[in-house]
Each structure stands twice: as structure tokens, then as C-alpha cells.
Amino acid sequence: MTNFRSCFTIFLIAVTMGQSTPDIAAQTPQKSESVRINGTTIYYEVFGKGEPLFLLHGFTQSSKSWYPFIADYENDFSVYLVDLKGPGKSDMLQPKPL
């Protein structure tokens, strides 16, 4: 059991190190708001100008996972960071009865 705890602790450290968010004080969104779509509140932020580029995060993450990449795209695109249902600032997922 001790071996499992050690491996699990190392795994958690590795995962959390990969999800650290850089300081984005210099990157302020031109727009950030929540909208209601089919009864669900969805939050998004927009950075830069140009053709729209939508960046969607993976499961259990939020739009903050894209912060390190904003500078790479904001000069050529309007970068939309969308929080999907569940994590971030959007509504939580609601379980459906069986």
C-alpha cells in the first residue's frame, strides 16, 4: 500500500506541475462574459483581433489551460477561450436520472 501511495503522490505532483498557469497580467481580454445557451450558462473570453479562433480545453481543465498560447495567436486571430460545462466559470454538469 505504501508503494501505491508513493506512486500516486508522484503522479499528482506531475499533473499539477503541468497545469500551472502563467501570470497573464499583461494579457487582458477584450471581452469576457457569460451567455445562456439552451438553459446553460457558458463563460468565454476573447483576446486579439482577426479571424475567430476557438480554443476548447480538455476534460477536467478550464480555458485557463490555453493562457500560455494566447501571445502566439492574438496578433492574427480573435482568440476565443471557452469554458465548457463542468470546469471553470460555466455551469456544472447536472446528473440525469436513470
FIPA-430785 format. One line per 8 residues: number of its first residue (from 0); their letters; for each residue x, y, z of N, C-alpha, C, O, CB. Coordinates in Angstrom, 3 decimals, decimal comma. Glycine has a CB too. Example, Ala and Ser with C-alpha at 12.3 -4.5 7.8 and 13.67 -1.06 7.14 Angstrom:
0	AS	13,190 -5,690 7,800 12,300 -4,500 7,800 13,200 -3,300 7,800 14,236 -3,319 8,465 11,308 -4,473 9,046  12,850 -2,250 7,080 13,670 -1,060 7,140 12,900 0,030 7,870 13,409 1,138 8,039 14,084 -0,598 5,725
//
This chain:
0	MTNFRSCF	0,814 -1,195 0,000 0,000 0,000 0,000 0,864 1,268 0,000 0,504 2,266 -0,625 -0,930 -0,007 1,204  1,998 1,227 0,697 2,889 2,379 0,746 3,441 2,697 -0,635 3,567 3,865 -1,002 4,031 2,130 1,725  3,772 1,659 -1,402 4,271 1,849 -2,755 3,218 2,549 -3,613 3,551 3,439 -4,395 4,667 0,500 -3,379  1,968 2,160 -3,475 0,873 2,792 -4,218 0,766 4,271 -3,859 0,618 5,113 -4,744 -0,463 2,076 -3,931  0,839 4,594 -2,565 0,750 5,990 -2,131 1,899 6,818 -2,693 1,694 7,958 -3,109 0,744 6,074 -0,603  3,091 6,264 -2,709 4,239 6,983 -3,257 4,053 7,265 -4,734 4,291 8,382 -5,195 5,522 6,191 -3,036  3,626 6,255 -5,477 3,396 6,430 -6,916 2,282 7,438 -7,166 2,390 8,281 -8,056 3,047 5,084 -7,576  1,215 7,350 -6,382 0,085 8,260 -6,553 0,499 9,701 -6,232 0,079 10,627 -6,925 -1,094 7,828 -5,655
8	TIFLIAVT	1,308 9,899 -5,203 1,795 11,236 -4,843 2,652 11,806 -5,959 2,500 12,975 -6,315 2,597 11,191 -3,529  3,544 11,012 -6,512 4,384 11,463 -7,629 3,511 11,817 -8,825 3,767 12,817 -9,494 5,418 10,376 -8,018  2,486 11,017 -9,108 1,573 11,286 -10,204 0,860 12,626 -9,998 0,765 13,422 -10,933 0,552 10,148 -10,337  0,359 12,882 -8,789 -0,339 14,142 -8,516 0,575 15,347 -8,677 0,161 16,377 -9,210 -0,919 14,125 -7,113  1,806 15,224 -8,222 2,763 16,325 -8,374 3,012 16,597 -9,849 3,021 17,754 -10,271 4,095 16,003 -7,654  3,213 15,559 -10,633 3,464 15,729 -12,069 2,276 16,368 -12,766 2,456 17,241 -13,614 3,783 14,386 -12,719  1,070 15,949 -12,424 -0,129 16,503 -13,064 -0,297 17,968 -12,699 -0,553 18,792 -13,577 -1,384 15,708 -12,654  -0,158 18,310 -11,435 -0,356 19,699 -11,027 0,730 20,612 -11,561 0,460 21,783 -11,830 -0,405 19,798 -9,524
16	MGQSTPDI	1,941 20,120 -11,723 3,001 20,943 -12,306 2,679 21,269 -13,755 2,978 22,369 -14,218 4,360 20,230 -12,209  2,084 20,346 -14,468 1,730 20,574 -15,858 0,549 21,503 -16,033 0,326 22,011 -17,132 1,438 19,279 -16,517  -0,214 21,739 -14,978 -1,391 22,578 -15,095 -1,205 23,949 -14,471 -2,182 24,677 -14,300 -2,560 21,899 -14,468  0,021 24,323 -14,126 0,214 25,647 -13,555 -0,086 26,698 -14,618 0,163 26,487 -15,805 1,657 25,812 -13,005  -0,616 27,813 -14,182 -0,999 28,870 -15,114 -0,036 30,045 -14,984 0,226 30,508 -13,874 -2,456 29,329 -14,860  0,487 30,528 -16,094 1,417 31,642 -16,024 0,696 32,940 -15,660 -0,530 33,026 -15,730 2,151 31,800 -17,353  1,469 33,931 -15,276 0,910 35,242 -14,982 0,485 35,897 -16,290 1,308 36,083 -17,186 1,934 36,132 -14,218  -0,785 36,245 -16,404 -1,253 36,848 -17,654 -1,688 38,287 -17,421 -2,579 38,786 -18,109 -2,414 36,032 -18,251
24	AAQTPQKS	-1,072 38,952 -16,464 -1,453 40,323 -16,155 -1,360 41,213 -17,395 -2,158 42,137 -17,555 -0,567 40,878 -15,038  -0,384 40,938 -18,280 -0,232 41,742 -19,493 -1,284 41,389 -20,533 -1,494 42,154 -21,474 1,160 41,552 -20,083  -1,940 40,267 -20,388 -2,931 39,822 -21,352 -4,327 39,993 -20,754 -4,800 39,146 -19,996 -2,681 38,347 -21,763  -4,963 41,080 -21,099 -6,310 41,334 -20,627 -7,280 41,072 -21,769 -7,086 41,586 -22,871 -6,454 42,783 -20,090  -8,318 40,282 -21,524 -9,252 40,007 -22,615 -9,989 41,269 -23,055 -10,317 42,126 -22,234 -10,257 38,939 -22,193  -10,245 41,375 -24,364 -11,063 42,484 -24,870 -12,510 42,312 -24,420 -13,257 43,279 -24,274 -10,986 42,567 -26,417  -12,882 41,050 -24,205 -14,253 40,757 -23,811 -14,252 39,504 -22,954 -13,536 38,544 -23,240 -15,175 40,584 -25,054  -15,054 39,520 -21,907 -15,277 38,309 -21,113 -16,702 38,390 -20,601 -17,111 39,386 -20,002 -14,235 38,169 -19,922
32	ESVRINGT	-17,445 37,333 -20,845 -18,838 37,332 -20,407 -19,378 35,916 -20,337 -18,770 34,966 -20,831 -19,699 38,178 -21,347  -20,527 35,807 -19,712 -21,259 34,542 -19,658 -22,519 34,705 -20,487 -23,184 35,740 -20,427 -21,599 34,130 -18,180  -22,844 33,679 -21,262 -24,060 33,698 -22,081 -24,895 32,473 -21,740 -24,364 31,442 -21,330 -23,717 33,731 -23,608  -26,195 32,595 -21,912 -27,115 31,483 -21,662 -27,417 30,802 -22,982 -27,899 31,441 -23,918 -28,430 31,971 -20,975  -27,135 29,508 -23,064 -27,405 28,715 -24,272 -28,175 27,478 -23,855 -27,668 26,656 -23,092 -26,078 28,325 -25,023  -29,390 27,341 -24,347 -30,250 26,201 -24,006 -30,326 25,974 -22,494 -30,271 24,833 -22,034 -29,737 24,933 -24,694  -30,452 27,050 -21,726 -30,594 26,942 -20,284 -29,300 26,740 -19,519 -29,332 26,564 -18,301 -31,497 25,840 -19,977  -28,164 26,759 -20,197 -26,861 26,564 -19,553 -26,031 27,831 -19,695 -25,972 28,422 -20,773 -26,110 25,348 -20,168
40	TIYYEVFG	-25,391 28,248 -18,613 -24,519 29,418 -18,652 -23,119 28,986 -19,078 -22,508 28,116 -18,457 -24,480 30,131 -17,270  -22,618 29,610 -20,155 -21,290 29,320 -20,691 -20,453 30,600 -20,620 -20,887 31,662 -21,066 -21,377 28,780 -22,168  -19,259 30,487 -20,059 -18,346 31,620 -19,917 -17,292 31,573 -21,025 -16,824 30,500 -21,407 -17,670 31,614 -18,516  -16,924 32,765 -21,540 -15,837 32,819 -22,526 -15,097 34,145 -22,425 -15,608 35,121 -21,876 -16,386 32,622 -23,957  -13,874 34,158 -22,968 -13,038 35,349 -23,041 -12,528 35,479 -24,469 -12,342 34,480 -25,163 -11,854 35,281 -22,021  -12,300 36,726 -24,907 -11,794 36,986 -26,258 -10,526 37,825 -26,153 -10,498 38,838 -25,454 -12,868 37,708 -27,139  -9,476 37,395 -26,854 -8,199 38,100 -26,912 -7,857 38,364 -28,371 -8,175 37,537 -29,225 -7,069 37,283 -26,212  -7,221 39,487 -28,684 -6,701 39,764 -30,015 -7,745 40,217 -31,007 -8,904 40,451 -30,662 -6,032 38,566 -30,540
48	KGEPLFLL	-7,295 40,339 -32,285 -8,164 40,776 -33,383 -7,869 39,934 -34,607 -6,741 39,486 -34,813 -7,968 42,287 -33,697  -8,896 39,724 -35,417 -8,743 38,969 -36,655 -9,822 37,914 -36,780 -10,875 38,004 -36,149 -7,366 38,321 -36,722  -9,548 36,909 -37,604 -10,480 35,808 -37,782 -10,662 35,069 -36,455 -9,712 34,964 -35,678 -9,983 34,843 -38,885  -11,863 34,556 -36,183 -12,061 33,859 -34,904 -11,318 32,525 -34,837 -11,284 31,761 -35,801 -13,543 33,622 -34,669  -10,732 32,273 -33,684 -10,068 31,006 -33,396 -10,577 30,537 -32,040 -10,290 31,164 -31,021 -8,493 31,151 -33,408  -11,325 29,448 -32,018 -11,898 28,916 -30,793 -10,977 27,837 -30,227 -10,651 26,866 -30,910 -13,315 28,350 -31,048  -10,562 28,017 -28,973 -9,710 27,040 -28,299 -10,522 26,407 -27,179 -10,942 27,093 -26,247 -8,398 27,702 -27,745  -10,742 25,101 -27,269 -11,543 24,371 -26,288 -10,629 23,497 -25,446 -9,762 22,802 -25,976 -12,633 23,514 -26,982
56	HGFTQSSK	-10,823 23,534 -24,144 -9,976 22,788 -23,225 -10,387 21,319 -23,169 -11,450 20,935 -23,655 -10,036 23,407 -21,830  -9,525 20,513 -22,569 -9,799 19,090 -22,385 -10,603 18,824 -21,126 -10,883 19,738 -20,350 -8,504 18,311 -22,336  -10,966 17,586 -20,933 -11,759 17,153 -19,786 -11,036 17,497 -18,486 -9,829 17,281 -18,375 -12,042 15,638 -19,861  -11,744 18,018 -17,528 -11,301 18,440 -16,190 -10,423 19,686 -16,198 -9,904 20,056 -15,145 -10,551 17,320 -15,533  -10,239 20,335 -17,314 -9,467 21,575 -17,365 -10,426 22,743 -17,573 -11,642 22,556 -17,621 -8,394 21,526 -18,499  -9,874 23,942 -17,696 -10,679 25,121 -17,988 -9,980 25,910 -19,090 -8,917 25,520 -19,573 -10,892 26,000 -16,709  -10,589 27,013 -19,474 -9,992 27,834 -20,528 -8,619 28,365 -20,128 -7,833 28,747 -20,995 -10,914 28,995 -20,870  -8,318 28,394 -18,841 -7,009 28,863 -18,382 -5,867 28,008 -18,924 -4,727 28,469 -18,988 -6,964 28,874 -16,864
64	SWYPFIAD	-6,156 26,782 -19,310 -5,101 25,921 -19,848 -4,537 26,473 -21,161 -3,457 26,063 -21,587 -5,639 24,502 -20,068  -5,256 27,401 -21,805 -4,794 27,994 -23,057 -4,019 29,297 -22,849 -3,462 29,823 -23,813 -5,973 28,248 -23,964  -3,963 29,835 -21,629 -3,280 31,113 -21,393 -1,852 31,163 -21,939 -1,463 32,194 -22,488 -3,251 31,398 -19,920  -1,054 30,102 -21,813 0,324 30,186 -22,333 0,396 30,372 -23,852 1,452 30,730 -24,375 1,085 28,934 -21,954  -0,700 30,137 -24,562 -0,676 30,185 -26,026 -1,309 31,446 -26,605 -1,265 31,652 -27,818 -1,380 28,983 -26,581  -1,893 32,288 -25,767 -2,582 33,483 -26,260 -1,640 34,362 -27,063 -1,997 34,808 -28,154 -3,176 34,279 -25,097  -0,452 34,620 -26,552 0,502 35,504 -27,230 0,863 34,989 -28,624 1,181 35,781 -29,511 1,770 35,653 -26,390  0,818 33,682 -28,823 1,160 33,104 -30,127 0,105 33,398 -31,190 0,418 33,406 -32,380 1,343 31,604 -29,996
72	YENDFSVY	-1,142 33,640 -30,778 -2,243 33,767 -31,734 -2,936 35,121 -31,762 -3,583 35,449 -32,757 -3,246 32,738 -31,444  -2,822 35,924 -30,694 -3,654 37,120 -30,579 -3,345 38,205 -31,609 -4,183 39,080 -31,831 -3,504 37,691 -29,215  -2,184 38,180 -32,238 -1,875 39,181 -33,265 -2,552 38,875 -34,597 -2,725 39,775 -35,419 -0,373 39,269 -33,469  -2,936 37,630 -34,822 -3,529 37,220 -36,095 -4,986 36,809 -35,985 -5,690 36,760 -36,994 -2,747 36,091 -36,672  -5,451 36,514 -34,781 -6,799 35,975 -34,593 -7,516 36,641 -33,426 -6,888 37,196 -32,524 -6,738 34,470 -34,368  -8,843 36,573 -33,464 -9,647 36,815 -32,267 -9,724 35,462 -31,571 -10,428 34,563 -32,031 -11,104 37,412 -32,608  -9,009 35,320 -30,475 -8,896 34,042 -29,781 -10,011 33,941 -28,745 -10,074 34,732 -27,804 -7,498 33,890 -29,109  -10,888 32,957 -28,930 -11,992 32,709 -28,009 -11,622 31,539 -27,104 -11,398 30,424 -27,574 -13,317 32,420 -28,782
80	LVDLKGPG	-11,560 31,808 -25,798 -11,326 30,760 -24,813 -12,666 30,465 -24,159 -13,238 31,328 -23,493 -10,238 31,183 -23,748  -13,162 29,265 -24,342 -14,491 28,896 -23,874 -14,372 27,883 -22,738 -13,656 26,889 -22,852 -15,343 28,321 -25,031  -15,085 28,151 -21,639 -15,183 27,160 -20,565 -16,365 26,248 -20,861 -17,512 26,693 -20,875 -15,342 27,847 -19,163  -16,084 24,981 -21,097 -17,160 24,023 -21,339 -17,895 23,734 -20,043 -17,426 24,116 -18,971 -16,610 22,719 -21,949  -19,039 23,065 -20,122 -19,805 22,732 -18,920 -18,961 21,895 -17,968 -18,263 20,967 -18,377 -21,098 21,978 -19,290  -19,041 22,244 -16,698 -18,327 21,484 -15,668 -17,227 22,292 -15,032 -17,443 22,865 -13,964 -17,749 20,221 -16,251  -16,048 22,370 -15,637 -14,955 23,107 -15,015 -15,034 24,602 -15,336 -15,844 25,024 -16,160 -13,612 22,542 -15,475  -14,203 25,379 -14,691 -14,125 26,805 -14,993 -15,330 27,572 -14,484 -15,895 27,242 -13,442 -13,988 27,010 -16,476
88	KSDMLQPK	-15,723 28,611 -15,236 -16,784 29,513 -14,800 -18,139 29,209 -15,430 -19,099 29,940 -15,188 -16,401 30,922 -15,112  -18,240 28,172 -16,216 -19,523 27,769 -16,803 -20,307 26,937 -15,793 -19,769 26,537 -14,761 -19,307 26,966 -18,121  -21,587 26,678 -16,094 -22,413 25,850 -15,223 -21,813 24,471 -15,048 -21,112 23,966 -15,925 -23,824 25,738 -15,775  -22,098 23,867 -13,902 -21,662 22,494 -13,629 -22,525 21,513 -14,404 -23,667 21,817 -14,750 -21,724 22,185 -12,116  -21,980 20,345 -14,672 -22,765 19,279 -15,292 -23,802 18,784 -14,281 -23,494 18,631 -13,099 -21,843 18,105 -15,773  -24,991 18,542 -14,731 -26,059 18,031 -13,862 -26,327 16,576 -14,200 -26,576 16,249 -15,360 -27,358 18,874 -14,011  -26,280 15,695 -13,206 -26,561 14,284 -13,467 -28,019 14,107 -13,886 -28,917 14,773 -13,369 -26,249 13,425 -12,219  -28,229 13,206 -14,822 -29,590 12,892 -15,270 -30,066 11,635 -14,582 -29,304 10,680 -14,425 -29,652 12,723 -16,806
96	PL	-31,330 11,628 -14,167 -31,854 10,421 -13,503 -31,884 9,245 -14,466 -32,092 9,410 -15,668 -33,267 10,677 -12,943  -31,676 8,072 -13,924 -31,695 6,847 -14,746 -33,095 6,413 -15,046 -33,297 5,405 -15,723 -30,955 5,718 -14,055
//
